[in-house]
Structures are given as structure tokens and as C-alpha cells.
Amino acid sequence: MQTERYPFGNILNKMIVTKEGKRLGFVKDVTFETRSGELLNLVLKEATPYTKNINLEMTPENEFLIPFSSIIAIGDFVVVSEEDLI
């Protein structure tokens, strides 16, 4: 099975929403494992008030991290599973 590829520039600044339609913010950056290249998290910018009530991991700069494993789909939006965020 072939994995779809999305250049970083294609997901940068996309709105992140849950599959229920709740807005979380926008993609600011990604974090990854340097040795393997494995994507770990999306760094969030302009977090919504809803996002601030979810217990998400944060960067040292107090930016929210969305686990890459929670991504369901990437299109006009980055869709994540809220169950996988908790």
C-alpha cells in the first residue's frame, strides 16, 4: 500500500479541526525524529479557546502539540480524532 505524500508547504497554515468539526487552530510547524524522519507532532498556532481546555502536550514555548498519530485526513483541513488527543 502506497502512502500519500504531502509536502510541508501544503499543510502549513491549514486549519486543524476534529472529526466533529471543532476548530483547534492552524498548523505552524511539525516536529519529527531526526534519525528516522518519523513525524511526531503538529505545532499549533492561534489556538482556539476549545483547544486550551484539552490536555495537550506543549512545547517549551507554550505552543500546543497535536500528535501526528491523531490525524485522520488532510485536505482543505487537517482532520484529527479528538479521542486520540486525550
C-alpha positions as CSV (number, residue, x, y, z in Angstrom):
1,M,0.0,0.0,0.0
2,Q,1.4,3.4,-1.0
3,T,1.4,6.2,1.5
4,E,0.2,9.6,0.2
5,R,2.8,12.4,0.4
6,Y,2.1,15.9,1.5
7,P,4.9,18.5,1.2
8,F,5.3,20.5,4.3
9,G,4.2,23.7,2.4
10,N,0.8,22.0,1.7
11,I,-0.1,21.6,5.3
12,L,1.5,24.8,6.7
13,N,-1.3,27.2,7.8
14,K,-4.1,24.7,7.3
15,M,-6.9,24.8,9.8
16,I,-6.9,21.8,12.2
17,V,-10.4,20.5,13.1
18,T,-11.7,17.5,14.9
19,K,-13.9,15.0,13.1
20,E,-16.8,16.5,15.0
21,G,-16.0,19.9,13.4
22,K,-14.5,21.7,16.4
23,R,-11.7,24.1,15.4
24,L,-8.4,23.8,17.2
25,G,-6.2,26.3,15.3
26,F,-3.7,26.3,12.4
27,V,-0.6,24.3,11.6
28,K,2.5,26.3,12.5
29,D,5.2,23.7,12.2
30,V,5.9,19.9,12.6
31,T,8.2,18.0,14.9
32,F,10.0,14.9,13.8
33,E,12.6,12.3,14.9
34,T,15.8,13.4,13.2
35,R,17.3,9.9,12.8
36,S,14.2,8.2,11.3
37,G,12.3,11.1,9.9
38,E,9.2,10.0,11.7
39,L,6.7,12.8,12.1
40,L,5.7,13.2,15.8
41,N,3.5,16.3,16.2
42,L,1.9,19.3,14.5
43,V,2.7,22.6,16.3
44,L,-0.4,24.7,16.6
45,K,-0.8,28.4,16.2
46,E,-3.7,30.6,17.0
47,A,-5.2,28.0,19.4
48,T,-8.9,28.4,20.0
49,P,-10.5,28.6,23.5
50,Y,-11.7,25.0,23.0
51,T,-8.1,23.8,22.4
52,K,-7.0,25.4,25.6
53,N,-9.4,23.2,27.6
54,I,-7.9,20.0,26.1
55,N,-4.9,18.5,28.0
56,L,-2.4,18.6,25.1
57,E,1.4,18.3,25.3
58,M,3.1,21.7,24.9
59,T,6.5,22.9,23.6
60,P,8.9,24.8,25.9
61,E,7.5,28.0,24.2
62,N,4.0,27.0,25.4
63,E,2.7,26.1,22.0
64,F,0.2,23.2,21.7
65,L,1.2,19.9,20.1
66,I,-1.2,17.7,18.1
67,P,0.1,14.1,17.8
68,F,0.6,13.1,14.2
69,S,-1.0,9.8,15.0
70,S,-4.3,11.5,15.6
71,I,-4.6,12.8,12.0
72,I,-7.4,11.2,10.1
73,A,-7.3,13.1,6.8
74,I,-5.6,16.0,5.1
75,G,-7.5,18.1,2.6
76,D,-8.8,21.6,2.8
77,F,-8.4,21.0,6.6
78,V,-6.3,18.7,8.8
79,V,-8.9,16.5,10.4
80,V,-7.9,14.8,13.7
81,S,-9.6,12.3,16.1
82,E,-10.3,14.0,19.4
83,E,-10.3,10.7,21.1
84,D,-6.6,10.3,20.1
85,L,-5.7,13.7,21.6
86,I,-6.6,12.7,25.1
